[in-house]
Amino acid sequence: MTSFELKPNMWGHYHDIKSAHDMSWSQQRDHMPPQLTQQGVPLSLWQATYDKVLTVTQNDIDLMMDFKKDFNKIMFFPCLMFCCCPLGRLKLKIEAHNKERIQNWDDLVFSESKKYREYGIQVSFAKEFITRGVGSQRHLSTEIVGLLFQIVLVAPSRTSQATMTFKDNNAADDNGTITERLKKFEQLYKDGLITKDEYNAGRDKVLQSI
């Protein structure tokens, strides 16, 4: 199954980043991945999805910066480390932050899945192992970092579509004038979408119907 991800490169290394736009990304906004081009996805849809991922990522950054600010306050005043109230409030805040960011990603996957489904594309979470915590609390955690696109239904190629058009034209003996039908086959042949044998067969079929 063909797939690719839209996410920041090496997300766990952006410790002091303040803007999602300053990150290095796995894909470009104005250059649609070839997998989506093949499926017939419009560039405008891809750009809108890209912008939404940046927005959710920016929210993640803001939440992380907010946590660092609170944590630094406790570290700056060591006496607070022995007080349950600040640490308890910080723990609750972390839990609320995690719940908010997961909800944001859930909402994004839900909305984008509906849009890409018609193109045979499944949208889900892109995840990475990221180090969280400090000191003895340091640990690896699986975090949502972006979107994963999987091609589950391959769209017919341009040549396949042309072949279907050829068959439709060949079967519809009463569709349009003789001249129009001949021109259709001629144009398909000129564009290299049907072979010479297919062109001759189609032309003969039209001429025999006279």
Rosetta blueprint (number, residue, H / E / L):
1 M L
2 T L
3 S E
4 F E
5 E E
6 L E
7 K L
8 P E
9 N L
10 M L
11 W H
12 G H
13 H H
14 Y L
15 H L
16 D L
17 I L
18 K L
19 S L
20 A H
21 H H
22 D H
23 M L
24 S L
25 W E
26 S L
27 Q L
28 Q E
29 R L
30 D L
31 H E
32 M L
33 P L
34 P H
35 Q H
36 L H
37 T H
38 Q H
39 Q L
40 G L
41 V L
42 P L
43 L H
44 S H
45 L H
46 W H
47 Q H
48 A H
49 T H
50 Y H
51 D H
52 K H
53 V H
54 L H
55 T H
56 V H
57 T H
58 Q H
59 N H
60 D H
61 I H
62 D H
63 L H
64 M H
65 M H
66 D H
67 F H
68 K H
69 K H
70 D H
71 F H
72 N H
73 K H
74 I H
75 M H
76 F H
77 F L
78 P H
79 C H
80 L H
81 M H
82 F H
83 C L
84 C H
85 C H
86 P H
87 L H
88 G H
89 R H
90 L H
91 K H
92 L H
93 K H
94 I H
95 E H
96 A H
97 H H
98 N H
99 K H
100 E H
101 R H
102 I H
103 Q H
104 N H
105 W H
106 D H
107 D H
108 L H
109 V H
110 F H
111 S H
112 E H
113 S H
114 K H
115 K H
116 Y H
117 R H
118 E L
119 Y L
120 G L
121 I E
122 Q E
123 V E
124 S E
125 F E
126 A E
127 K E
128 E E
129 F E
130 I E
131 T E
132 R E
133 G L
134 V L
135 G H
136 S H
137 Q H
138 R L
139 H E
140 L E
141 S E
142 T E
143 E E
144 I E
145 V E
146 G E
147 L E
148 L E
149 F E
150 Q E
151 I E
152 V L
153 L L
154 V L
155 A L
156 P L
157 S L
158 R H
159 T H
160 S H
161 Q H
162 A H
163 T H
164 M H
165 T H
166 F H
167 K H
168 D H
169 N H
170 N H
171 A H
172 A L
173 D L
174 D L
175 N L
176 G L
177 T L
178 I H
179 T H
180 E H
181 R H
182 L H
183 K H
184 K H
185 F H
186 E H
187 Q H
188 L H
189 Y H
190 K H
191 D L
192 G L
193 L L
194 I L
195 T L
196 K H
197 D H
198 E H
199 Y H
200 N H
201 A H
202 G H
203 R H
204 D H
205 K H
206 V H
207 L H
208 Q H
209 S L
210 I L
